[in-house]
Amino acid sequence: MSATRSLFAYSLLLSALAGTVTNGAAYAAEPVLRPPAPSLMHPSGASRPVDARGFIHRWLVLEPISVSGPLTESAVETALQSAALPEPFTMLPRDGDVVDRNGPLRWHAVESKAYNLNLYHFAWALSKPTSNVLFWVVTTVEVPVEMHDVRLAIGSNSASHWWLNGESVIAIYGDRQTVIDDGVSKRVTLRKGRNVIRAAIVNGGGATDFCARFLDAGDQPITAVSVSLQQEVR
């Protein structure tokens, strides 16, 4: 079985088994088994460098949370409060962890074949809703030396809000398409070692995806960093 098929085949098999328990929470049965997401695969290896254009391909994605309302700033921020998770924004969950948001939702480790991560493919493959939903995503970037005057550059379809090491750094709103560097953060510092990126992507309907990379002080893509979903060793 290929790595692509193993991720979602495994997830869907778990979904089909009534009474499955992960982290003490029962995981509901899913009536429909679908093919794996064509644009995603399960990560292989402990870490992966960003690509030649600086884009991050490896993420942990939580199954979608249903939300309502338009994609205005006030509506999105209200949805974020209603869909808030219990763990701090600096925490990295584990692949397969389950959280309870009006029912159990599972975290999935995924790697995108493209520069952007297709959340529609992710949700559809798991027989989850794709419209009027909020996706939480998180990853870590390992940095060899401290980097100053860096900016997080993102694009999303539709609205999104982003945090770096627990600090809110950029948000974009409205019914929009994913455009590279559509939103760019204020100047920040990437500390040596692990840096945690967390985001919420809110979709009204139709396709949904996102992309993210870091730009240096000269607004050039940073490529000398790697991405890991492994728990930090202390």
Buried (B, 14 or more C-beta within 10 A) or exposed (E): EEEBBEBBBBBBEBBBEEEBEBBEBBBEEBEEBEEBBEBBBBBEEEBBBBBEEBBBBBBBBBBBBBBEBBBEBEBBBBBBEEBEBEEEBBEBBEBBBBBEBEBBBBBBBBBBBEBBBBBBBBBBBBBBBBEBBBBBBBBBBBBEEEBEEBBBBBBBBBBBBBBBBEEEBBBBBEBBEBEBBBBBBEEBBBEEEBBBBBBBBBBBEEBBBBBBBBBBEEEEBBBEBBBBBBEEEE
